[in-house]
Amino acid sequence: MKFNYMNRSSAGGIFLGIVMLLSVTLVMLPPSVYADEISVTSIALEETSLLELTNDSTEEVNTLRIWLGTDFNFKSFKTQEGWTGEKNSEGVIIFTSAESIKPGESVKFGVKTDKPNSGINWKALDGKNTQVDTGISVAEELPPVENNPASNNPDPAESNGNVGNAGESMSSESTFRIVPKEPKIGSTIRVTGDKFGPSQEFDFYIDTQKLGSFQTDQNGHFMTTMKIPDNQNASRVDFKVKDAEGNEKKKSIRIEEGDTRISVDANIPLTVKGVPNIIHRGDFLEPFGTGEPNSAITAEINSPNGEVINSRTAEVDSQGNWKVEEPISVALDAPFGKYSATISDGRENIVIDWTIESDKKIIITPTNLKVNPGEIMKFNGTALPNMPIELVLEDPLGKEITSDIVQVDSSGFVSFEYPTEQSTPEGTYTLVASQEKDTEFIYAGIGQLPTIPANLEFDKLNYKASESAIITLSGKASEIISLLIIDPSDKPKGEAVSITLQPDGRGTHTVDLEGFGSGVYTAVISKGSAQSTEIFTVGLQTGSGEIDINTTKVEYNSGDSILILGETKSSNVLITLTMTDPEGNVIKTKETFSDKNKKISESSFRIPSDGKSGVWTINAKSGSNFDEVEIDVVTSLEEGMVVSVIDGGNIPGTGDTIIIKVFGAQQNVEIEIISAEGETIDMLEGVITSDGIIDQIWPIPSETPPGTYTVKVTNPTDSAETTYEIQ
């Protein structure tokens, strides 16, 4: 009954290891790692549960947050002395204490729900409100009242007592489960359990009817197949695991009527899909297939050296279909090599193989496949070193909600975070990572596990009518998606076509553009009610007239997005936008266009989180025509005062000038112009504005010789300098 974060993240699917995903990571960890955990165990009697938090980690715990599934609610709770509890508006109970639970200590809490719950989610935090561990605790039912030592106190929420030990063969932590969760008359079920006595024999019952026997392995784990009798009544029964002395563990589950379902005689074959032959670290998979209706699928996963490293289960529905309950993200440290899995539905076995390779250049995964609203969504991974990478996070509707351009250092490590709020919409979020010509899609869920959406990407923006457009597609393995092209008049261009993705969830499609008129087109791919769109253009030319661009403001902070607006003399003009930092480094280049109304609108540019203070330039070019706009970027005051110099142009009556800009000064500064020989040419006073910026014009004396000059600014608390070349 102990669930730690790593085990929980790998639970819920037949293949949570089918790519050694979770399974390999689990096995490769040294035994000492498993002691460093928080465990929350619970016992229950109908609607009431007694939880015990045990701190086996190296951190101290000050707060425990618990919450239920959407169909359950807390009615009351009771805390141990020294702890306080509060139920917030989201239904989360927050237990806190000034005295922390130190390593090796434990604390108990009692809760009562509106109906028997299937599990209590929990999160343990330290005194700084930093997460220590998280998981889910599934309650163990108390024995019948006549055998229950706690029968004089039937409400665990009002007691701090412990469940008695049932003997060496089983304990209060021994637990088992039935797959599928809603068994039917005459169906085959899988029974799996943990924390029983090692290498011991047990019997399995429905009420008083014995169905069979099994033996646990050396770790106290078992997995066995049983069949519900055809003469069993559709009613609530007790499934029991009994030892030789009559001690038992039981679960009360309702057996349903047998469906008017596909007959076993139909001989639905056992199949597995969604596991391609070649897999990469960071891949996101959702295995599925077919098997014997109303049975259970089991899988034993073997490492490259042939060792069984994990086993998982999944339910087969009445139509003979199954899929993993929780999607699989291949671990970033998964060993390379060839893996295999033996799959069984109790009737037949098959063996599948896959190889983990390393030819992907961008390998990023979420640290958690699912986060709750209000938590931080985190991604980690690797990319090509010493190069910038663009990271764009899209919401479930495909709308960009945040992005960043990050300079990857020599280690190649990439990290990205998005702090969510309680009001953040739930659903699947997509992180689009682009570096040079490589693009990867990474998925995570808020409030739910992610599902793989359908995505498309063109090999370029603009095509000639004599060319063919190549579309790269991604989605669920082997799924069929529909592609429809919308023309510039917003009408369908021909009929929708169906495309079947490959076993790795990828695919390509070529669109012959013969007969396509000049203009802006939209490609729409759909699967059910879900859609994804992408723009492409045909026959657009660079403009022969003027371009005018601007930004919605002139001052930006690090991480700010930039909306570029403008217009051209002609409609449907192809334009290249380039953003350059104060040191002349090109940060981003993107091809775009003016629409049929001659308007330009581009919102994909953003100041990097580590962007330098100073004057940035955005250039729009189409043929021989161009326009340029300058923006001021102010970074965190932590980096102190920053100075930059730009050309101020020729002012009638004054002559050539430069503009000296100072950021983060906090107060007025003294500006010194110094020649290459170290001679002070001029001294100026820079007066700070209410916006915290200094703009100082310096008329260049006509007798000033060409050369490199130093501009130095100082005040009582800070100083900064830069150089400028006078032609």
C-alpha positions in Angstrom: 0.0 0.0 0.0 3.0 2.3 -0.3 3.2 4.4 -3.4 6.1 6.7 -4.1 6.3 9.2 -6.9 8.4 7.1 -9.3 6.1 4.0 -8.9 3.0 6.1 -9.4 4.2 7.7 -12.5 4.9 4.3 -14.0 1.6 2.8 -12.9 -1.6 2.4 -14.9 -0.6 0.7 -18.1 0.4 -2.5 -19.5 3.5 -1.0 -21.0 4.8 1.5 -18.5 8.0 0.0 -19.3 7.1 -1.4 -22.7 9.9 0.8 -23.8 11.7 0.2 -20.6 10.1 3.5 -20.1 9.7 3.7 -16.4 10.6 0.0 -16.2 14.2 0.4 -17.1 14.6 3.5 -15.0 13.0 1.7 -12.1 15.3 -1.3 -12.4 18.5 0.7 -12.9 18.2 2.6 -9.7 20.2 1.3 -6.8 18.2 -0.2 -3.8 19.2 2.7 -1.6 17.1 5.1 -3.7 13.9 3.4 -2.7 14.4 4.3 1.0 14.3 8.0 0.2 10.6 8.4 -0.1 7.4 9.7 1.6 4.7 7.0 2.0 1.1 7.5 2.7 -0.8 4.4 3.6 -4.4 4.1 4.5 -7.1 1.7 5.9 -10.8 2.2 5.3 -14.2 1.2 6.5 -16.9 2.3 4.0 -16.6 6.1 3.7 -14.0 6.7 6.4 -10.2 6.3 6.1 -7.2 6.6 8.4 -4.1 7.8 6.6 -0.6 7.5 8.0 2.3 9.6 6.5 5.8 8.1 7.1 8.8 10.1 6.2 11.5 7.9 4.9 13.1 10.7 2.9 16.0 13.0 3.9 13.7 16.1 3.9 11.4 17.4 6.6 7.7 17.7 5.9 5.5 20.5 7.1 2.4 20.2 4.9 0.3 17.4 3.5 -2.2 18.2 0.7 -4.8 15.6 -0.2 -7.6 15.5 -2.8 -10.0 13.1 -4.4 -11.2 12.3 -7.9 -13.9 14.4 -9.5 -16.8 12.1 -8.3 -15.9 12.2 -4.6 -15.9 14.8 -1.9 -14.5 15.1 1.6 -17.2 15.4 4.4 -15.0 15.8 7.5 -11.5 15.3 8.7 -9.5 14.9 12.0 -5.9 15.8 12.7 -3.3 14.6 15.1 -2.4 17.0 17.9 -0.2 19.9 16.8 -1.6 19.8 13.2 -4.3 22.0 11.7 -6.5 21.3 8.7 -8.3 23.4 6.1 -10.5 22.5 3.1 -10.2 25.0 0.3 -12.6 25.9 -2.4 -11.2 23.3 -4.8 -12.0 20.5 -2.3 -8.3 20.1 -1.3 -7.6 19.4 2.4 -4.4 21.1 3.6 -2.8 19.7 6.8 0.0 21.9 8.2 2.1 22.1 11.3 4.8 24.4 12.7 6.7 21.2 13.9 7.9 19.3 10.9 7.8 15.6 10.4 11.5 14.7 10.4 13.1 11.7 8.7 11.9 8.5 10.3 8.8 10.0 11.9 5.1 9.6 11.0 1.7 11.3 11.6 -1.9 10.2 11.2 -5.0 11.9 9.8 -8.6 10.8 9.6 -11.0 11.7 6.7 -14.6 10.9 5.8 -15.9 11.0 2.2 -19.4 11.1 0.7 -18.9 7.6 -0.6 -16.2 4.9 -0.6 -13.3 6.3 -2.5 -10.9 4.6 -5.0 -7.8 6.4 -3.8 -6.6 9.6 -2.1 -4.1 11.8 -4.0 -1.5 13.4 -1.8 1.4 15.8 -1.9 4.0 16.4 0.8 5.8 19.8 1.1 8.6 21.2 3.2 8.6 24.4 5.3 9.4 26.5 2.2 6.3 25.0 0.4 8.6 23.0 -1.9 7.3 19.6 -3.1 9.1 16.7 -1.4 7.0 13.9 -2.9 3.6 13.1 -4.3 1.5 10.0 -5.0 -1.8 8.2 -4.5 -2.8 6.0 -1.5 -5.3 3.3 -2.2 -7.1 2.3 1.1 -7.0 -1.3 2.4 -10.5 -2.4 3.6 -10.8 -3.4 7.3 -11.7 -7.1 8.0 -15.3 -8.0 8.9 -16.6 -6.5 12.1 -16.6 -9.8 14.0 -12.9 -10.2 13.4 -11.9 -6.6 13.5 -9.9 -5.4 16.5 -11.1 -1.9 15.7 -14.8 -2.9 15.7 -15.5 -0.9 18.9 -14.3 2.2 17.0 -15.7 1.8 13.5 -14.8 5.3 12.2 -11.1 5.6 11.4 -11.5 9.3 11.2 -12.1 9.3 14.9 -9.2 7.0 15.8 -5.4 6.9 15.7 -5.4 3.1 16.0 -3.5 0.6 13.8 -4.8 -2.4 11.9 -3.6 -5.6 13.5 -1.0 -7.7 11.7 -2.5 -10.7 9.9 0.6 -12.9 10.3 3.7 -13.6 8.3 1.8 -14.4 5.1 0.2 -11.0 4.9 0.2 -7.6 6.7 -1.7 -4.3 6.7 0.3 -3.3 3.7 -0.6 -6.4 1.6 -2.9 -5.5 -1.2 -4.3 -6.9 -4.5 -6.4 -5.7 -7.4 -8.6 -7.1 -10.0 -8.3 -6.4 -13.8 -10.7 -5.4 -15.3 -12.2 -3.3 -12.6 -15.8 -4.3 -13.6 -15.6 -8.1 -14.2 -18.5 -9.8 -15.9 -20.0 -13.3 -15.5 -18.0 -15.9 -17.4 -15.1 -13.5 -18.1 -11.4 -14.0 -17.4 -9.7 -11.7 -14.9 -6.2 -11.0 -13.8 -5.4 -10.8 -10.1 -2.2 -9.1 -9.1 -0.9 -8.3 -5.6 2.1 -7.0 -3.6 3.6 -7.0 -0.1 2.4 -10.6 0.7 4.7 -13.2 2.3 7.4 -14.3 -0.1 7.3 -17.7 -1.8 4.0 -18.7 -0.1 0.8 -20.3 -1.4 -2.6 -18.6 -1.3 -6.1 -19.5 -2.4 -8.4 -17.2 -4.3 -12.2 -17.1 -3.6 -15.4 -15.5 -4.7 -17.3 -15.3 -1.4 -17.1 -19.0 -0.2 -16.3 -20.5 -3.7 -12.7 -21.3 -4.3 -11.5 -20.4 -7.9 -7.9 -21.5 -7.7 -4.5 -21.2 -6.0 -1.3 -19.3 -6.7 2.2 -18.7 -5.2 3.9 -15.4 -4.6 7.5 -14.7 -5.8 10.5 -14.0 -3.6 9.4 -10.3 -3.3 5.8 -11.1 -2.2 4.4 -10.2 -5.6 1.9 -12.3 -7.6 0.0 -12.1 -10.9 -2.5 -14.9 -11.8 -5.4 -15.6 -14.1 -8.9 -16.6 -12.8 -12.3 -17.1 -14.5 -15.6 -15.9 -13.2 -18.0 -18.9 -13.2 -20.7 -18.9 -15.8 -23.3 -19.7 -13.1 -22.2 -16.7 -10.9 -25.0 -14.3 -10.1 -24.7 -10.6 -11.1 -24.3 -9.1 -7.6 -21.7 -7.5 -5.2 -19.3 -10.2 -4.0 -16.2 -10.4 -1.9 -13.0 -11.4 -3.8 -10.7 -12.9 -1.2 -7.0 -13.9 -0.9 -6.6 -16.5 1.9 -3.5 -18.1 3.4 -3.3 -21.6 5.0 -4.4 -20.3 8.4 -7.5 -18.7 7.1 -6.2 -15.1 7.2 -7.6 -13.1 4.3 -7.6 -9.9 2.3 -10.7 -9.0 0.5 -12.2 -6.6 -2.0 -15.9 -6.0 -2.5 -16.7 -5.7 -6.2 -19.9 -5.9 -8.2 -20.0 -8.6 -10.9 -21.9 -7.4 -14.0 -24.1 -9.3 -16.3 -22.3 -10.8 -19.3 -22.6 -8.5 -22.3 -24.2 -9.3 -25.5 -20.7 -9.2 -26.7 -18.4 -10.6 -29.3 -18.1 -14.3 -28.8 -14.8 -15.9 -27.8 -15.5 -18.1 -30.8 -14.9 -15.0 -33.0 -11.2 -15.6 -32.1 -10.1 -12.0 -32.0 -6.3 -12.1 -32.4 -3.9 -10.7 -29.8 -2.3 -7.6 -31.3 -0.1 -4.8 -30.1 0.2 -1.4 -31.9 1.8 1.9 -31.0 5.2 0.5 -30.3 7.4 1.2 -33.3 10.6 -0.8 -34.2 12.8 2.2 -33.4 12.2 4.3 -30.3 14.1 7.3 -29.0 14.6 8.8 -25.6 11.9 11.3 -24.9 9.3 9.6 -27.2 5.7 9.7 -26.1 3.7 6.5 -26.7 0.2 5.1 -26.2 0.3 1.4 -26.9 -3.0 -0.3 -27.8 -4.3 -3.4 -29.6 -6.8 -6.3 -29.5 -7.3 -9.4 -27.4 -9.8 -11.8 -25.9 -12.9 -9.7 -25.0 -13.4 -9.0 -21.3 -10.0 -10.4 -20.4 -6.8 -8.8 -19.3 -3.5 -8.2 -21.1 -0.2 -8.8 -19.3 3.2 -7.9 -20.5 6.7 -9.0 -19.3 9.4 -6.6 -20.5 12.9 -7.8 -21.0 16.1 -5.6 -21.0 18.8 -5.9 -23.7 20.6 -8.5 -21.6 17.4 -10.7 -21.4 16.5 -9.9 -17.8 12.8 -9.5 -17.0 12.6 -5.9 -15.7 8.9 -5.2 -15.4 5.3 -6.6 -15.9 2.2 -4.6 -16.6 -1.5 -5.2 -17.2 -4.4 -3.6 -19.2 -8.1 -4.3 -19.5 -9.7 -5.7 -22.7 -13.2 -4.4 -23.3 -16.2 -6.3 -24.6 -15.3 -5.6 -28.2 -11.8 -7.0 -27.8 -10.0 -3.6 -27.7 -7.4 -2.5 -25.1 -5.1 0.5 -24.5 -2.8 1.7 -21.8 -4.4 3.7 -19.1 -1.5 6.1 -18.8 0.6 7.3 -21.8 4.3 6.5 -21.7 7.2 8.9 -21.9 10.5 7.2 -22.6 13.1 8.1 -19.9 15.9 10.5 -20.9 18.4 8.0 -19.4 17.0 4.9 -20.9 19.9 2.6 -21.9 20.2 2.0 -25.7 19.7 -1.4 -27.1 17.1 -4.0 -28.1 14.2 -4.7 -25.8 11.4 -7.3 -26.0 8.0 -7.9 -24.3 6.0 -11.1 -24.0 2.3 -10.2 -24.3 -0.5 -12.5 -23.2 -4.3 -12.3 -22.9 -4.6 -15.7 -21.1 -5.3 -17.4 -24.4 -2.2 -16.8 -26.6 1.2 -15.2 -26.3 3.1 -13.0 -28.7 6.6 -11.4 -28.5 7.4 -7.9 -29.8 10.8 -6.2 -30.1 12.0 -2.6 -30.3 15.3 -0.8 -30.3 16.1 2.4 -28.5 18.4 4.6 -30.6 19.9 8.0 -30.3 19.6 9.9 -33.6 17.1 12.5 -32.3 18.8 15.9 -31.8 16.2 17.3 -29.5 15.2 15.1 -26.6 12.9 16.7 -24.1 10.3 15.2 -21.7 8.0 16.6 -19.0 9.1 15.9 -15.4 5.4 15.0 -14.8 3.0 13.8 -17.4 0.2 15.4 -15.4 0.2 18.5 -13.1 -2.7 20.0 -11.2 -3.9 23.6 -11.8 -1.7 25.9 -9.7 1.4 23.7 -10.0 4.5 24.3 -12.2 4.7 22.4 -15.5 8.4 21.5 -16.1 10.3 20.1 -19.0 14.0 19.0 -19.1 16.1 17.4 -21.8 19.0 18.0 -24.2 19.5 19.6 -27.6 22.5 20.6 -29.8 25.0 22.5 -27.6 26.1 26.1 -28.1 23.1 26.9 -30.2 19.8 28.8 -29.6 16.6 26.8 -29.3 13.0 28.1 -29.5 10.5 26.7 -27.1 6.8 27.5 -27.7 4.0 26.2 -25.3 0.6 25.8 -26.9 -2.7 25.3 -25.0 -5.3 22.5 -25.8 -6.7 24.7 -28.6 -3.2 25.1 -30.2 -2.9 28.8 -29.1 0.6 30.0 -28.1 0.5 30.9 -24.4 4.3 31.4 -23.8 7.6 31.0 -25.5 11.3 31.6 -25.1 14.5 31.5 -27.1 17.2 29.9 -25.0 20.9 29.7 -25.8 22.0 26.1 -25.1 25.3 25.9 -23.4 28.1 23.4 -24.0 26.4 20.8 -21.9 23.4 20.7 -24.2 21.0 20.8 -21.2 17.6 22.4 -21.8 15.0 23.4 -19.1 11.6 25.1 -19.5 8.9 25.9 -16.9 5.4 27.2 -17.0 3.7 28.2 -13.7 0.0 27.4 -14.0 -2.9 28.9 -12.0 -6.1 27.5 -10.5 -7.9 29.0 -13.5 -5.6 27.5 -16.1 -7.7 25.4 -18.5 -7.3 21.6 -18.2 -6.2 19.5 -21.2 -3.2 18.5 -23.2 -0.5 21.1 -23.7 2.2 20.9 -26.4 5.7 22.2 -26.1 7.1 22.8 -29.6 10.9 22.8 -29.6 12.7 24.1 -32.7 16.5 24.2 -33.3 17.8 24.8 -36.9 15.6 22.5 -39.1 14.6 20.1 -36.3 11.3 20.3 -34.6 9.9 18.1 -31.8 6.5 18.0 -30.1 6.4 17.2 -26.4 3.1 16.7 -24.5 2.0 17.2 -20.9 -1.4 17.5 -19.2 -2.9 19.9 -16.8 -5.6 18.3 -14.6 -5.5 15.2 -16.8 -3.1 12.8 -18.5 -2.1 14.1 -21.9 -3.3 12.5 -25.2 -1.4 12.8 -28.4 -3.0 15.4 -30.7 -2.5 15.5 -34.4 0.1 18.1 -35.7 1.3 19.2 -39.1 4.2 21.2 -40.4 5.1 22.3 -43.9 8.7 22.2 -45.3 8.4 25.9 -46.1 6.0 28.8 -46.1 5.8 29.8 -49.8 5.6 27.5 -52.9 5.6 28.0 -56.7 2.5 26.6 -58.4 4.7 24.1 -60.2 6.0 22.7 -56.9 4.6 20.2 -54.4 4.1 20.9 -50.7 5.5 18.3 -48.3 3.6 18.1 -45.0 5.1 16.3 -42.0 2.4 14.8 -39.7 2.5 13.5 -36.2 -0.2 11.9 -33.9 -1.2 8.6 -32.4 0.4 5.5 -33.8 -1.4 4.1 -36.9 -4.4 6.4 -36.5 -6.3 7.7 -39.5 -6.5 11.5 -39.8 -8.3 13.7 -42.4 -6.6 16.5 -44.3 -8.6 19.3 -46.0 -7.2 22.4 -47.8 -9.0 25.7 -47.5 -8.4 28.2 -50.4 -7.9 32.0 -50.1 -11.7 32.5 -50.5 -12.3 30.2 -47.4 -13.7 27.4 -49.5 -12.5 23.8 -49.6 -10.0 23.0 -52.3 -11.1 19.6 -53.3 -12.2 16.7 -51.1 -10.7 15.8 -47.7 -8.2 12.9 -47.9 -7.5 10.3 -45.3 -4.0 9.6 -44.2 -2.8 6.7 -42.0 0.1 7.4 -39.7 3.0 5.0 -39.3 3.5 2.8 -36.2 5.7 5.5 -34.7 2.9 8.1 -35.0 4.6 10.0 -37.9 3.8 10.4 -41.6 4.3 12.6 -44.6 1.9 13.7 -47.3 2.6 15.5 -50.6 0.1 18.1 -52.0 0.4 18.7 -55.8 0.0 22.5 -56.2 -0.8 22.4 -59.9 -3.9 24.5 -60.5 -3.5 26.4 -57.2 -3.9 30.2 -57.7 -1.7 32.7 -55.9 -2.7 33.4 -52.3 -2.8 32.2 -48.7 -4.1 28.7 -48.0 -5.0 26.8 -44.8 -4.4 23.1 -44.2 -6.7 21.5 -41.6 -6.1 18.1 -40.2 -8.8 16.5 -37.9 -9.4 13.4 -35.9 -12.9 13.3 -34.5 -13.7 16.8 -33.0 -10.0 17.7 -32.6 -8.4 19.9 -35.3 -5.0 21.5 -36.0 -4.3 24.1 -38.7 -1.3 25.5 -40.5 -0.9 28.3 -43.1 1.0 28.0 -46.4 1.1 30.3 -49.4 1.4 29.8 -53.2 2.9 32.1 -55.7 3.6 35.0 -53.4 6.3 37.4 -54.6 8.6 39.9 -52.9 7.1 43.4 -53.0 8.1 46.3 -55.3 6.6 49.0 -53.0 7.2 50.4 -49.6 7.0 48.4 -46.3 6.0 50.0 -43.0 6.3 48.1 -39.7 6.0 49.0 -36.1 5.6 47.5 -32.7 2.8 48.1 -30.2 5.3 49.5 -27.7 8.9 50.7 -27.6 10.1 49.2 -24.3 10.2 45.5 -23.5 11.4 43.3 -20.6 13.2 40.0 -20.9 10.7 37.3 -21.9 8.1 39.7 -23.3 6.3 38.8 -26.6 6.4 41.3 -29.5 3.5 42.1 -31.8 4.7 43.4 -35.1 2.2 45.3 -37.2 2.5 47.0 -40.5 1.4 47.2 -44.1 2.7 46.9 -47.7 1.9 48.8 -50.9 0.5 45.5 -52.4 -1.4 42.6 -51.0 0.1 39.1 -50.6 3.7 40.2 -50.4 6.3 37.9 -49.1 8.4 39.4 -46.2 11.4 38.3 -44.1 11.5 39.5 -40.5 14.8 39.6 -38.6 15.4 40.5 -35.0 18.9 41.5 -33.8 20.2 42.1 -30.3 22.4 45.1 -29.3 25.6 43.2 -30.2 24.4 42.5 -33.7 23.5 38.8 -33.1 20.6 37.6 -35.2 18.1 36.1 -32.6 15.3 35.1 -34.9 14.4 35.2 -38.6 11.0 34.3 -39.9 9.3 34.4 -43.3 5.8 35.9 -43.2 3.4 37.9 -45.6 1.0 40.7 -45.9 -2.6 39.5 -46.3 -5.2 40.4 -49.0 -5.8 43.7 -47.2 -2.1 44.6 -47.4 -1.7 44.2 -43.6 1.2 42.6 -41.7 0.6 40.9 -38.3 3.2 38.7 -36.6 3.2 37.7 -32.9 5.7 34.9 -32.8 8.7 37.1 -31.8 9.8 37.3 -28.2 12.7 38.7 -26.2 14.7 35.8 -24.8 14.6 35.4 -21.0 18.4 36.0 -21.0 18.1 38.9 -23.5 20.7 41.7 -23.2 19.7 45.2 -22.2 19.9 47.8 -24.9 18.5 48.7 -28.3 17.2 45.8 -30.4 16.3 46.0 -34.1 13.6 44.4 -36.1 14.0 44.5 -39.8 11.4 43.7 -42.5 12.6 43.0 -46.0 10.9 42.2 -49.2 13.0 42.3 -52.3 14.9 45.6 -52.4 12.4 47.2 -50.0 12.9 47.2 -46.2 11.9 49.0 -43.0 13.4 48.8 -39.5 12.1 49.5 -36.0 14.1 49.8 -32.8 12.9 48.8 -29.4 14.5 49.2 -25.9 15.0 46.1 -23.9 15.3 46.5 -20.1 16.4 43.4 -18.2 16.3 42.7 -14.4 17.9 45.3 -12.2 20.0 42.6 -10.8 22.5 43.0 -13.6 23.0 46.6 -12.7 23.5 49.6 -15.0 23.8 49.0 -18.7 24.8 51.5 -21.5 24.4 51.2 -25.2 25.0 53.7 -28.1 23.1 54.1 -31.4 23.5 56.4 -34.4 21.4 59.5 -33.8 21.6 60.7 -37.5 22.3 64.2 -38.8 20.4 67.0 -37.1 20.3 70.3 -39.1 22.3 73.0 -37.4 23.9 70.4 -35.1 25.5 67.8 -37.4 26.1 64.1 -36.8 25.0 62.7 -33.4 24.9 59.6 -31.3 22.3 58.6 -28.7 23.6 57.2 -25.4 21.0 55.1 -23.6 21.4 54.0 -20.0 19.3 51.3 -18.3 19.1 50.4 -14.6 20.8 53.5 -13.4 18.5 54.3 -10.5 19.7 57.9 -10.5 21.4 60.5 -12.7 24.8 59.6 -14.2 28.0 61.2 -15.4 28.8 60.4 -19.0 32.5 60.4 -20.2 33.5 60.1 -23.9 37.1 58.7 -24.1 39.3 58.4 -27.1 41.4 55.3 -28.0 44.4 57.1 -26.5 42.6 57.4 -23.2 41.9 61.2 -23.5 38.6 62.5 -22.2 36.8 64.2 -25.2 33.7 65.3 -23.5 31.7 65.1 -20.2 27.9 65.0 -20.0 25.2 64.6 -17.4 22.6 62.0 -18.0 19.2 62.7 -16.4 17.0 59.7 -15.5 13.4 59.7 -16.6 10.4 58.5 -14.6 10.6 55.2 -16.6 14.1 54.6 -15.3 15.9 55.2 -18.6 18.5 57.9 -19.7 18.5 59.1 -23.3 21.3 61.5 -23.9 22.2 63.0 -27.4 25.8 63.8 -28.0 26.6 66.0 -31.0 29.9 64.7 -32.5 32.3 67.6 -32.8 33.2 68.1 -36.5 36.9 67.9 -35.8 36.6 64.4 -34.1 38.8 62.0 -35.9 37.5 58.6 -36.9 38.2 55.7 -34.5 36.8 53.7 -31.6 35.6 55.6 -28.6 34.6 54.5 -25.1 31.4 55.7 -23.5 31.6 55.4 -19.7 28.8 56.2 -17.3 29.1 56.4 -13.5 27.1 57.3 -10.5 27.8 56.9 -6.8 26.7 53.2 -6.7 27.4 51.8 -10.2 29.2 52.2 -13.5 29.1 50.8 -17.0 30.8 51.3 -20.4 30.6 50.4 -24.0 32.4 51.3 -27.3 31.3 53.1 -30.4 33.1 53.5 -33.7 33.0 57.0 -35.4 33.4 56.8 -39.1 
